[in-house]
Amino acid sequence: MKLDSKIPSGPLEQKWDKHKQDIKLVNPANKRKYKVIIVGTGLAGASAAATLSELGYQVSVFCFQDSPRRAHSIAAQGGINAAKNYQNDGDSVYRLFYDTVKGGDFRAREANVYRLAQVSTNIIDQCVAQGVPFAREYGGTLSNRSFGGAQVSRTFYAKGQTGQQLLLGAYSALEKQISRGAVKMYPRTEMLELVLVDGHAKGIVVRDLVTGEISSHAGDAVILASGGYGNVFYLSTNAKGSNVTATYRAYKKGAAFANPCYTQIHPTCIPQSGDYQSKLTLMSESLRNDGRVWVPKKKDDLRAPHEIPEDERDYYLERKYPSYGNLAPRDISSRSAKEACDNGLGVGPKVGDKRLGVYLDFSDSIKRLGEKVVADRYDNLFQMYERITGENPYKVPMRIYPAVHYTMGGLWVDYNLMSNIPGLHVLGEANFSDHGANRLGASALMQGLADGYFVIPYTIGDYFAKEGAKNISTDRPEFKEAEARVREMTNKLLNINGKKTPDDFHRALGKIMWDQCGMARNEKGLKDALKKIPELREEFWKNVKVAGKGEELNQELEKAGRVADFLEFGELMCLDALTREESCGGHFREEHQTEDGEAKRNDEKFCHVSAWEYQGEGKTPVEHREKLEYENIHLAVRSYK
């Protein structure tokens, strides 16, 4: 396997403009000859579908939700970054680029990140034109707030509903194209197989989740915008339907999977309350603008928070990271919360033998700004918290704890967002390209829209101009063979007739992953996980119970297929984590830390992307490495102190 990143030559700030001038074009009349298949309708998928169909391409879009507007992008809360420098506080394209590379612990591709920072300014203009109701100052100008990992205010927001409002903008653009007949929309449909013709991605096999019908769809290129794989941990902030299936099935057809061990743990989530909870709830990182994080200084202090005086509180982020304070990046803030709870300083009810919670306190901000100002910024988040916990955060501090939130790993792509499989393009969280080992807050929405609105419309044309329209038919044997594989797996799952549900196996896998490949990893735990996961997978294929039939709406069958993929993918994650003998960003190996507990990178041996190639069932995948070259910044110890 050859990993050619196709990074353009020339100065960093000119690479994207030069690339746009150099790539081949498809004239408007010829665009109508090309068919594009898009899997996923979140910000990346919806924006790509709307834009490509506006350009004239024939677009078919698939999502497993009942409506494209139910994509998980809707759950993002806090904001979207852009280097507009509206606050006149020293921001710039270069500073956003540097903050993103530094925040990712110098494990991202320089050229991709700089392009992301460049097009960020266009995203805001695009969304305003679509009517996205960003917060505004009294004079009518767009407002900004701060986010973790930055010392400037560059985050545009709509209260705590930014993802929802941005998705509604992209969704409205998509729906306009659907109504025009320029886009064919397939809701309640799940991709189960990628089809290659002569080594190029030319179609997919899907299952209608209502009728159970299995069918094939052909195109000249396939775009995966199917999101991340955080639900491999079972408990996460992701929607229950979020899964790895689309990208993992592509991996099994030859697409390299890059940096699967890079998982982001979000520091600001409502703590777990019981063993049979199905998911966790995110509280936006934007809350850390005005909330102060603290724990009691005394172990097992059961006093109410208002009874604990100031001198008996440890505002540990402000103490440990005075330059950034409560806006330290997510990985650092999460590990600090875990450290406090591991030391017996946690608050709230016990889960197991620990109190897994820290306080996020708004009392100082309410005194300084007034309750109305705080409500204008966060009221929907405060309401959501109170509905779930029964506690009013205007009166008592929130209790928060880290949870799995986002995945920086994904299918490997080059500068054109194309995988090593020609014709297979990957956008948004489904690819690996822009965040390195840790995503800065408010950058996921930025990347999804950058990929969909401003990158793929250029780069996919280059592929088409070189490849030409093939007019592939689903009658080809490649499609029939792929359909047969899907039916075979479906029948296999239905005929096991065991005694445990897919959720039983998923929950067991999630515990292994969280305990041994979660916020902290070590060699012993990872090797233990690599022993336990195959044993659990073997039991799954002998003892899972999938009720119902394949030719009907069958959510247990849906879950079983996704859990089967997670049971293989979890092993790949642990292998990647075991191989990377360093700590960087969200990948924290306990053997590789400084004396004061910070991540200790090994640039000499691990300044690269690990891209894994599938070798077949039961065989160890092969690691390929793309060396990361830094020509415009210097590798440095990441410090927020």
C-alpha positions in Angstrom: 0.0 0.0 0.0 1.3 3.4 -1.0 0.3 6.5 1.1 0.7 9.5 -1.2 -0.6 12.6 0.6 -0.5 14.7 -2.6 0.4 17.8 -0.6 1.0 20.6 -3.1 4.4 22.2 -3.3 5.1 25.8 -2.4 4.7 28.1 0.6 2.1 26.9 3.2 -0.2 29.9 2.8 -0.3 29.4 -1.0 -0.7 25.6 -1.2 -4.5 25.5 -1.4 -4.8 28.4 -3.9 -2.1 26.8 -6.0 -3.8 23.4 -5.8 -7.1 24.8 -7.0 -5.3 26.3 -10.0 -3.5 23.1 -10.8 -6.2 20.5 -10.5 -8.3 19.4 -13.5 -11.8 20.7 -14.0 -15.1 19.2 -15.3 -17.0 21.6 -17.5 -20.6 22.4 -16.4 -22.3 20.3 -19.2 -20.2 17.2 -18.4 -20.9 17.4 -14.6 -24.4 16.1 -15.4 -22.9 12.8 -16.5 -21.3 12.0 -13.1 -23.1 10.2 -10.3 -22.0 10.8 -6.7 -23.1 8.6 -3.8 -23.0 10.2 -0.4 -23.4 8.2 2.9 -24.4 10.4 5.8 -26.3 13.7 6.1 -24.6 15.5 8.9 -22.8 18.8 8.3 -20.2 17.2 6.0 -22.6 15.0 4.1 -25.5 17.5 3.7 -23.2 20.4 2.7 -21.4 18.2 0.2 -24.7 16.9 -1.3 -26.1 20.4 -1.6 -23.0 21.9 -3.1 -22.2 19.1 -5.5 -25.8 19.0 -6.8 -25.8 22.8 -7.3 -22.7 22.3 -9.4 -24.7 19.9 -11.6 -23.6 16.4 -10.5 -26.2 13.6 -10.0 -26.3 13.0 -6.3 -27.8 10.2 -4.2 -27.7 10.5 -0.4 -28.2 7.8 2.2 -28.8 8.0 5.9 -30.1 5.6 8.5 -32.2 8.2 10.3 -35.8 8.9 9.3 -34.8 12.4 8.2 -31.5 13.9 7.2 -31.9 16.6 9.9 -31.6 14.0 12.6 -27.9 13.5 11.9 -25.7 13.6 15.0 -24.2 17.0 14.1 -27.4 18.4 15.6 -26.0 17.5 19.1 -23.0 19.8 18.9 -23.6 22.7 21.3 -20.9 25.2 21.9 -19.8 26.8 18.6 -17.7 26.8 15.4 -14.3 28.3 15.1 -13.3 30.8 12.4 -10.3 33.2 12.1 -12.4 36.4 11.5 -10.7 38.3 14.3 -13.9 40.2 15.0 -12.8 40.8 18.6 -9.6 42.4 17.4 -7.7 40.3 20.0 -4.8 39.1 17.8 -6.4 36.2 16.0 -5.4 35.3 12.4 -5.5 32.4 10.0 -2.0 31.4 11.2 -2.9 31.5 14.9 -5.9 29.3 14.3 -3.7 26.9 12.3 -1.1 26.9 15.0 -3.6 26.4 17.9 -5.1 23.5 16.0 -1.8 21.8 15.3 -0.6 22.4 18.9 -4.0 21.3 20.3 -3.6 18.1 18.3 -0.2 17.6 20.0 1.7 17.9 16.7 0.1 14.8 15.2 -1.8 16.4 12.3 -0.9 17.1 8.7 0.3 20.7 8.4 -1.1 21.5 5.0 -4.6 20.1 5.7 -4.8 22.1 8.9 -3.7 25.4 7.3 -6.4 24.9 4.6 -9.0 24.4 7.3 -8.0 27.7 9.0 -8.1 29.5 5.6 -11.6 28.4 4.6 -13.0 28.9 8.1 -13.7 32.5 7.4 -15.8 31.6 4.3 -17.9 29.1 6.4 -19.3 31.9 8.6 -20.3 34.0 5.6 -22.0 30.9 4.0 -23.9 30.1 7.1 -25.0 33.7 7.7 -26.3 33.8 4.1 -28.3 30.7 4.9 -29.9 32.4 7.9 -28.1 30.6 10.7 -29.0 32.7 13.8 -25.6 33.3 15.3 -25.5 35.3 18.5 -24.9 39.0 17.9 -23.6 41.9 19.9 -25.9 44.9 20.8 -24.7 46.7 17.6 -25.7 43.8 15.4 -22.2 42.3 14.7 -21.6 38.6 15.2 -20.5 37.6 18.7 -17.6 35.4 19.7 -16.7 33.5 22.8 -13.6 31.6 24.0 -13.0 27.9 23.9 -10.4 25.5 25.3 -6.9 25.6 23.9 -7.0 29.2 22.6 -6.3 32.6 24.1 -8.5 34.5 21.6 -12.3 34.6 21.2 -12.9 33.0 17.8 -15.9 30.8 18.4 -19.2 31.7 16.7 -22.3 30.3 18.4 -26.1 30.1 18.7 -26.7 29.8 22.4 -26.0 26.1 23.1 -27.6 24.9 19.9 -24.9 25.7 17.3 -24.8 22.3 15.7 -28.5 22.2 15.4 -28.7 25.6 13.7 -25.8 24.9 11.4 -27.3 21.5 10.4 -30.6 23.3 9.7 -28.8 25.6 7.3 -27.1 22.7 5.5 -30.4 20.7 5.6 -32.4 23.5 4.1 -29.8 23.7 1.2 -30.1 20.0 0.8 -33.9 19.9 0.9 -34.0 22.6 -1.8 -32.0 20.4 -4.1 -34.1 17.4 -3.2 -37.3 19.3 -4.2 -35.7 20.3 -7.5 -35.0 16.7 -8.2 -31.2 17.3 -8.2 -30.7 15.0 -5.2 -32.2 11.5 -4.6 -32.7 11.0 -0.8 -32.7 7.6 0.8 -33.7 7.8 4.5 -33.9 4.8 6.8 -31.2 3.1 4.7 -27.9 1.7 6.0 -24.8 1.1 4.0 -23.5 -2.4 4.5 -20.9 -2.9 1.8 -18.6 -0.9 -0.5 -18.4 -2.1 -4.1 -15.1 -1.8 -6.0 -14.9 -2.1 -9.8 -11.4 -2.4 -11.2 -10.1 -1.2 -7.9 -12.2 2.0 -7.8 -15.1 2.7 -5.5 -18.2 2.6 -7.7 -21.1 1.8 -5.5 -22.6 0.6 -2.2 -25.0 -2.1 -1.0 -27.6 -1.0 1.4 -30.4 -2.4 3.6 -33.8 -0.6 3.8 -34.3 -0.5 7.5 -38.1 -0.5 7.2 -38.7 -3.3 4.7 -35.4 -5.2 5.1 -34.8 -5.1 1.3 -31.1 -5.3 0.2 -30.2 -3.3 -2.9 -27.3 -1.9 -4.8 -26.5 1.6 -6.0 -23.8 2.5 -8.5 -22.0 5.8 -9.1 -18.8 7.3 -10.3 -17.5 8.1 -6.8 -18.5 7.3 -3.2 -18.3 9.8 -0.4 -18.4 8.6 3.2 -19.5 11.2 5.7 -20.8 8.8 8.3 -19.3 10.2 11.5 -17.1 8.7 14.2 -16.8 5.5 16.2 -17.1 6.7 19.8 -19.9 4.2 20.5 -17.3 1.4 20.5 -17.2 2.3 24.3 -20.9 1.8 24.6 -21.3 4.8 26.9 -20.6 8.0 25.0 -22.1 11.3 24.2 -22.9 10.0 20.7 -26.4 9.2 19.5 -27.2 5.5 20.0 -27.2 4.9 16.3 -23.8 6.3 15.7 -21.5 3.5 14.5 -18.3 2.4 12.7 -20.0 0.2 10.1 -19.6 2.3 6.9 -15.9 3.1 7.5 -15.1 -0.3 8.8 -16.7 -2.1 5.9 -14.6 0.2 3.6 -11.5 -0.8 5.7 -12.2 -4.4 5.0 -12.3 -3.6 1.3 -8.8 -2.1 1.4 -9.2 1.5 2.7 -6.5 2.3 5.3 -7.7 3.1 8.8 -5.6 5.8 10.3 -4.9 6.5 14.0 -7.9 4.5 15.4 -6.6 4.9 19.0 -7.0 8.7 19.0 -10.2 9.1 21.0 -11.3 12.4 22.5 -12.7 12.4 26.0 -14.9 15.4 26.7 -14.4 16.9 30.2 -17.9 18.4 30.5 -20.5 15.7 30.6 -23.2 14.7 33.1 -21.7 11.9 35.2 -22.9 8.3 34.8 -25.7 7.4 37.2 -25.9 3.6 36.9 -24.8 0.4 35.3 -27.6 0.2 32.8 -27.5 3.7 31.4 -27.6 3.7 27.6 -25.7 6.9 26.8 -24.2 10.0 28.4 -25.1 13.7 27.9 -22.8 16.4 26.8 -22.6 19.8 28.6 -21.0 22.2 26.1 -17.4 23.2 26.7 -18.5 26.8 26.2 -19.8 26.5 29.8 -16.1 26.7 30.9 -16.0 30.3 29.8 -18.1 31.3 32.8 -18.0 28.2 35.0 -15.2 27.5 37.4 -14.1 23.8 37.9 -13.3 22.7 41.4 -13.3 19.9 43.9 -13.1 19.9 47.7 -9.6 19.7 49.1 -10.6 17.1 51.7 -11.3 13.5 50.6 -14.9 12.3 50.7 -16.2 15.7 51.7 -20.0 15.2 51.7 -20.9 18.8 52.6 -23.2 20.7 50.2 -21.0 22.9 47.8 -22.2 26.2 49.3 -21.0 24.9 52.8 -17.5 24.5 51.6 -15.5 27.7 52.0 -13.2 29.1 49.3 -10.0 28.1 51.1 -11.2 24.5 51.2 -11.8 24.3 47.4 -9.2 23.3 44.8 -9.8 25.1 41.5 -7.3 22.7 40.0 -7.3 23.8 36.4 -6.6 27.4 37.5 -3.9 26.1 39.8 -2.2 23.7 37.3 -2.6 25.7 34.1 -2.7 29.4 35.0 -2.3 30.7 31.5 -5.5 28.9 30.2 -7.2 28.1 33.5 -10.7 26.5 33.0 -10.1 26.7 29.2 -7.3 24.2 29.1 -7.8 21.7 26.2 -10.1 18.8 26.5 -7.6 16.0 26.9 -5.7 17.8 29.7 -8.9 18.9 31.5 -10.3 15.4 31.3 -7.3 13.7 32.8 -7.2 16.3 35.5 -10.8 15.5 36.5 -10.0 11.8 36.5 -6.9 12.4 38.7 -9.0 14.4 41.2 -11.6 11.6 41.4 -9.0 8.9 41.6 -7.5 10.7 44.6 -10.8 10.5 46.4 -11.8 14.2 45.8 -14.8 13.5 43.6 -18.3 14.7 44.3 -21.8 13.2 43.9 -23.0 9.7 44.4 -20.5 6.8 44.2 -20.3 4.7 41.0 -18.5 1.6 42.1 -15.9 2.6 44.6 -15.5 6.3 43.5 -17.4 9.5 43.3 -17.1 10.4 39.6 -17.9 14.0 39.4 -16.4 17.5 39.8 -18.1 20.8 40.2 -18.7 23.4 37.4 -19.7 26.5 39.4 -21.4 29.6 37.9 -21.9 31.5 41.1 -19.0 34.0 40.4 -20.3 34.7 36.9 -23.8 35.2 38.1 -22.6 37.7 40.7 -20.4 39.5 38.1 -22.7 39.5 35.1 -26.2 38.8 36.4 -28.4 35.8 35.9 -30.0 37.3 32.7 -26.6 37.5 30.9 -25.7 34.0 31.9 -29.2 32.8 30.8 -28.8 34.5 27.4 -25.6 32.5 26.8 -26.5 29.1 28.3 -30.1 28.8 29.3 -31.0 25.8 27.1 -28.0 23.9 28.5 -29.1 24.8 32.1 -32.6 23.6 31.4 -31.4 20.4 29.9 -29.1 19.8 32.9 -32.0 20.4 35.3 -34.3 18.1 33.5 -31.8 15.2 33.7 -30.4 15.8 37.2 -33.2 17.6 39.0 -30.7 20.3 40.1 -30.8 24.0 39.2 -27.4 25.1 38.0 -28.3 28.8 38.7 -28.5 27.8 42.4 -26.0 24.9 42.8 -22.9 24.0 40.8 -23.2 21.5 38.0 -21.6 18.1 38.5 -19.6 17.0 35.5 -17.2 14.2 34.5 -15.3 13.2 31.3 -17.0 11.0 28.7 -16.1 9.7 25.2 -17.1 12.3 22.7 -15.3 12.4 19.4 -12.8 10.3 17.4 -9.8 11.9 15.7 -8.9 8.6 13.9 -10.7 7.6 10.7 -10.1 6.5 7.2 -6.8 7.7 5.8 -7.3 10.4 3.1 -4.9 12.5 1.0 -5.0 16.3 0.5 -8.0 15.8 -1.9 -9.9 13.9 0.9 -9.6 10.7 -1.2 -8.7 7.4 0.6 -6.1 5.1 -0.8 -9.0 3.5 -2.7 -9.5 5.6 -5.8 -12.9 7.2 -5.9 -13.6 6.7 -2.2 -13.7 10.1 -0.5 -14.1 10.6 3.2 -15.3 13.8 5.0 -15.8 15.1 8.5 -15.3 12.9 11.5 -15.1 9.8 9.3 -11.6 10.8 8.1 -8.5 11.3 10.2 -7.0 14.4 8.7 -7.2 17.6 10.6 -7.2 17.2 14.4 -4.1 15.1 15.2 -4.3 13.4 18.6 -6.8 15.8 20.2 -9.5 18.0 18.7 -9.9 21.5 20.0 -13.5 22.4 20.9 -15.6 24.1 18.2 -13.4 22.6 15.4 -15.6 19.6 14.5 -18.3 21.8 13.0 -15.6 23.8 11.2 -14.1 20.7 9.6 -17.4 19.1 8.6 -18.5 22.3 6.7 -15.1 23.0 5.3 -14.9 19.5 3.8 -18.4 19.7 2.4 -18.8 23.2 1.2 -15.2 24.3 0.2 -12.9 21.3 -0.3 -14.6 18.3 -1.9 -16.4 20.4 -4.6 -13.0 21.2 -6.0 -11.1 18.0 -5.4 -13.7 15.4 -6.6 -13.7 17.2 -10.0 -10.0 16.4 -10.3 -10.8 12.7 -9.9 -13.6 12.8 -12.4 -11.6 14.7 -15.0 -8.9 12.0 -14.8 -11.1 8.9 -14.5 -14.0 9.9 -16.7 -17.7 8.8 -16.4 -18.0 5.0 -16.5 -21.8 4.5 -16.4 -21.4 1.5 -14.1 -24.4 -0.9 -13.9 -25.5 -2.7 -10.7 -25.9 -5.8 -12.9 -22.2 -6.3 -12.7 -20.9 -9.4 -10.8 -19.1 -7.1 -8.2 -22.5 -5.9 -7.0 -24.1 -9.3 -7.0 -21.2 -10.7 -5.0 -21.4 -7.8 -2.5 -25.2 -8.4 -2.1 -24.6 -12.1 -1.4 -22.1 -11.3 1.3 -24.6 -8.9 3.0 -27.4 -11.6 2.9 -25.0 -14.2 4.2 -24.1 -12.1 7.2 -27.7 -11.2 7.9 -28.8 -14.9 7.8 -25.8 -15.9 10.0 -26.8 -13.3 12.7 -30.5 -14.4 12.6 -29.7 -18.1 12.8 -27.4 -18.1 15.9 -30.4 -18.0 18.3 -28.3 -17.6 21.4 -29.2 -16.3 24.8 -27.6 -12.8 25.0 -28.8 -9.6 23.2 -26.5 -7.4 21.1 -26.6 -4.8 23.9 -25.2 -7.4 26.3 -22.2 -7.9 24.1 -21.9 -4.2 23.4 -21.9 -3.3 27.1 -19.3 -5.9 27.8 -17.0 -4.6 25.0 -17.5 -1.0 26.2 -16.3 -1.9 29.7 -13.2 -3.5 28.3 -12.5 -0.5 26.0 -13.1 2.1 28.7 -11.1 0.4 31.4 -8.1 -0.5 29.2 -8.2 1.8 26.2 -10.0 4.8 27.6 -8.6 8.0 29.3 -5.4 6.2 30.2 -3.8 3.1 28.6 -0.8 0.9 29.5 0.9 -2.1 28.0 -0.5 -4.6 30.4 -4.1 -3.4 30.0 -3.9 -3.2 26.2 -2.5 -6.7 26.0 -5.2 -7.9 28.3 -7.9 -6.2 26.1 -6.3 -7.9 23.0 -6.9 -11.2 24.7 -10.4 -10.5 26.0 -11.9 -8.9 22.8 -11.4 -12.0 20.6 -12.9 -14.2 23.3 -15.9 -11.9 23.5 -16.2 -11.9 19.8 -16.1 -15.7 19.6 -18.9 -15.8 22.2 -20.9 -13.3 20.2 -21.0 -15.5 17.1 -22.1 -18.5 19.2 -24.5 -16.9 21.7 -26.1 -13.7 20.4 -29.9 -13.6 20.1 -31.4 -11.6 17.2 -35.1 -11.9 17.2 -37.3 -11.3 14.2 -36.6 -11.6 10.5 -34.4 -9.9 7.9 -37.3 -8.8 5.7 -38.9 -6.4 8.1 -38.1 -3.5 10.4 -35.7 -5.2 12.9 -33.7 -2.9 15.2 -32.0 -5.8 16.9 -30.6 -6.9 13.6 -29.3 -3.4 13.0 -27.6 -3.4 16.4 -26.2 -6.8 15.9 -24.4 -5.9 12.7 -23.0 -2.8 14.2 -21.8 -4.6 17.4 -20.2 -7.3 15.2 -18.1 -4.5 13.5 -17.3 -2.9 16.9 -16.0 -6.2 18.2 -13.5 -6.3 15.4 -12.7 -2.6 15.4 -12.1 -2.5 19.1 -9.2 -4.9 18.6 -7.7 -2.6 16.0 -8.0 0.3 18.3 -6.1 -1.5 21.1 -3.5 -2.7 18.7 -2.9 0.8 17.5 -2.7 2.1 21.1 -0.2 -0.7 22.0 2.0 0.1 19.0 2.2 3.8 19.7 4.6 3.9 22.7 4.2 7.5 23.5 1.6 9.9 25.0 0.1 12.5 22.8 -3.3 14.3 23.1 -6.1 11.9 23.9 -3.8 8.9 23.6 -2.2 8.8 27.1 0.1 5.8 27.8 0.8 5.7 31.5 4.4 4.5 30.9 5.1 7.7 28.9 4.4 10.8 31.1 6.5 13.5 32.7 7.2 13.8 36.4 4.2 16.1 36.8 1.9 13.8 34.9 1.8 15.4 31.5 1.8 13.6 28.2 5.3 12.7 27.0 5.6 12.5 23.2 8.3 10.7 21.3 8.8 12.7 18.1 11.8 10.7 17.0 9.9 7.4 16.7 6.2 8.4 16.4 5.9 11.6 14.5 3.8 9.8 11.9 0.3 8.7 10.9 -0.3 5.0 11.5 -2.5 3.7 8.7 -3.7 0.1 9.1 -4.3 -2.3 6.2 -6.8 -5.2 6.6 -5.3 -8.6 5.9 -8.3 -10.9 6.2 -10.3 -12.5 9.0 -8.1 -13.6 11.9 -4.9 -12.0 10.5 -3.0 -9.2 12.1 -3.4 -6.0 10.1 -0.3 -4.3 8.6 0.8 -0.9 9.8 1.9 1.7 7.2 3.3 5.0 8.2 3.0 8.5 6.7 5.8 10.7 8.1 4.6 14.1 9.4 6.7 16.9 8.1 6.7 20.2 9.9 8.2 22.9 7.7 6.5 26.0 9.2 6.3 25.3 12.9 8.7 23.8 15.3 7.8 20.7 17.3 7.6 21.7 20.9 6.5 20.4 24.3 2.8 21.3 24.5 2.3 23.5 27.5 -0.7 25.4 28.7 0.8 26.5 31.9 
